[in-house]
Amino acid sequence: MSHSNLQILAYETTPLGDLCLRRRELLSRPGTVITEIMLDQQLLMSSHNTVSERALADEALARHAGHDLSVLVGGLGLGYTAAAVLKSSRVRRVEVIELFAAVVGFLRDGLVPLSAELLADPRFAVREGDAYATLREQADERWDLVLIDIDHSPEDHLGVGNDSFYTESGLTRAKRHLAPGGILAVWSYAESSPFVDALRAAFAVVEAVPVTYVNDLVDEEHTDWLFIARDEPGRSRP
């Protein structure tokens, strides 16, 4: 580590602000080193608390009975959702769409803790792109699971243009990318009744799953939310 306990691994200017990848040793816990992605001084992703990112994968997988699954992940972050998906032997392939070319670069350059693990898995692929735009387009292929962890919440977006995804029409378009029995799961730091209503208009079965953990850096309990939607297996809605 550098003398200041903080090491800047990469720094890039993006259309949405300055993106910084940093590594730091916790002053409260010498020897514990964490990796963080910051966007304009705001924490975007941390390797310290990854409970809800992993739960996004685990909860969706638990609700799908199939094998040979293909999974689309919107948002790479530090890779914890994708890595959790790949832990399942039922998964055939995982494709991640990441908005920031720099974040894809962090992974490919071996700068994040899961770089080696993800890049060594032949089922894993990542590309730069806009997952929301992909889900608005015609479906070239259909996915068993579509996992989204991009915005802070349905009401708190990283960029403009994401709003339409969270509407009934946006979700209906996104649903065309799901294979029969497919599941859409969306991560959020906050509960959102309007988004649940939109999901219920587009899908037969909707769950809001709280994921509570203790953030021991500030000694506070925190709850993130997973919104999980699917149509009944074997049944489609008009």
Residue pairs with C-beta under 8 A, 6 or more apart in sequence:
1 7
1 23
1 24
1 25
1 33
5 24
5 25
5 27
6 22
6 23
6 24
7 22
7 23
7 24
8 20
8 21
8 22
9 21
9 22
9 23
9 35
9 106
9 111
10 20
10 21
10 102
10 105
10 106
10 109
10 111
11 18
11 19
11 20
11 21
12 18
12 19
12 20
12 100
12 102
13 19
14 39
14 100
14 102
15 159
16 39
16 40
16 99
16 100
16 158
16 159
17 39
17 40
18 38
18 39
18 40
18 41
19 37
19 38
19 39
19 100
19 102
19 103
20 37
20 38
20 39
21 35
21 36
21 37
21 38
21 102
21 106
21 111
21 112
22 35
22 36
22 38
23 33
23 34
23 35
23 36
24 33
24 34
24 36
25 31
25 32
25 33
26 32
26 33
26 34
26 48
26 217
28 217
34 46
34 47
34 48
35 46
35 47
35 78
35 111
35 112
35 113
36 43
36 44
36 45
36 46
36 47
36 48
37 43
37 44
37 45
37 46
37 77
37 78
37 103
37 106
38 44
39 158
44 77
45 53
45 77
45 78
46 78
47 78
47 80
47 112
47 113
48 217
49 213
49 215
49 222
50 78
50 80
51 211
51 213
51 224
52 187
52 211
52 213
52 224
52 226
53 77
53 78
53 80
53 81
53 84
53 149
53 187
54 80
54 81
54 83
54 84
55 209
55 211
55 224
55 226
56 81
56 84
56 147
56 149
56 185
56 187
56 226
57 81
57 82
57 84
57 85
57 147
58 84
59 185
59 209
59 226
59 228
60 145
60 147
60 183
60 185
60 228
61 69
61 85
61 88
61 90
61 91
61 145
63 183
63 228
63 230
64 144
64 145
64 181
64 182
64 183
65 181
65 233
66 90
66 144
66 181
67 90
68 90
68 92
69 88
69 90
69 91
69 92
69 144
69 145
70 91
70 92
70 93
70 94
70 95
70 141
70 142
70 143
70 144
70 145
70 179
71 85
71 91
71 93
71 94
71 95
71 143
71 144
71 145
71 146
71 147
72 94
72 95
72 96
72 97
72 131
72 143
72 145
72 146
72 147
72 177
73 81
73 82
73 85
73 94
73 95
73 96
73 97
73 147
73 148
73 149
74 96
74 97
74 131
74 132
74 134
74 135
74 146
74 147
74 148
74 149
74 150
75 81
75 96
75 97
75 98
75 99
75 131
75 148
75 149
75 150
76 82
76 96
76 98
76 103
76 104
76 107
76 126
77 103
77 149
78 112
78 113
78 114
79 96
79 107
79 112
79 114
79 115
79 118
80 114
81 147
81 149
81 187
82 94
82 96
82 118
82 124
82 126
83 114
83 117
83 118
85 91
85 94
85 145
85 147
86 94
86 118
86 121
86 123
86 124
91 123
92 123
93 123
93 124
93 125
94 123
94 124
94 125
95 125
95 126
95 127
96 124
96 125
96 126
96 127
97 126
97 127
97 128
97 129
97 130
97 131
97 134
98 104
98 126
98 127
98 128
98 129
99 128
99 129
99 130
99 131
99 150
99 158
99 159
100 128
101 128
104 126
104 127
104 128
106 112
106 115
107 114
107 115
107 118
107 119
107 126
108 115
108 119
109 115
110 116
118 124
118 126
131 148
131 150
132 150
132 161
132 162
132 164
132 165
134 177
135 146
135 165
135 170
135 173
135 174
135 177
136 164
136 165
136 170
136 173
136 174
138 176
139 176
139 177
141 177
142 177
142 178
142 179
142 182
143 177
143 178
143 179
143 182
144 178
144 179
144 181
144 182
144 183
145 182
145 183
145 185
146 174
146 177
146 178
146 182
146 183
146 184
146 185
147 185
147 186
147 187
148 165
148 184
148 185
148 186
148 187
149 186
149 187
150 158
150 162
151 157
151 158
151 162
151 188
152 158
152 188
152 189
152 190
153 188
153 189
153 190
153 192
153 225
154 166
154 186
154 188
154 192
154 194
154 195
154 227
155 190
155 192
155 194
155 195
156 189
156 190
157 163
164 170
165 171
165 174
166 194
166 195
166 198
167 198
168 198
168 201
168 202
170 198
171 184
171 198
171 199
171 201
171 202
171 203
171 229
172 202
174 184
175 184
175 202
175 203
175 231
178 184
178 230
180 233
180 234
180 236
181 230
181 231
181 233
181 234
182 230
183 228
183 229
183 230
184 203
184 228
184 229
184 230
185 226
185 227
185 228
185 229
186 195
186 226
186 227
186 228
187 224
187 225
187 226
188 195
188 224
188 225
188 226
188 227
189 224
189 225
190 225
191 208
191 210
191 225
192 225
192 227
195 227
196 206
196 208
196 227
199 206
199 227
199 229
200 206
202 229
202 237
203 229
203 230
203 231
203 237
204 230
204 231
204 232
204 235
204 237
205 229
205 230
205 231
205 232
206 227
206 228
206 229
207 226
207 227
207 228
207 229
208 225
208 226
208 227
208 228
209 225
209 226
209 227
209 228
210 223
210 224
210 225
210 226
211 223
211 224
211 225
211 226
212 221
212 222
212 223
213 221
213 222
214 220
214 221
214 222
215 221
215 222
231 237
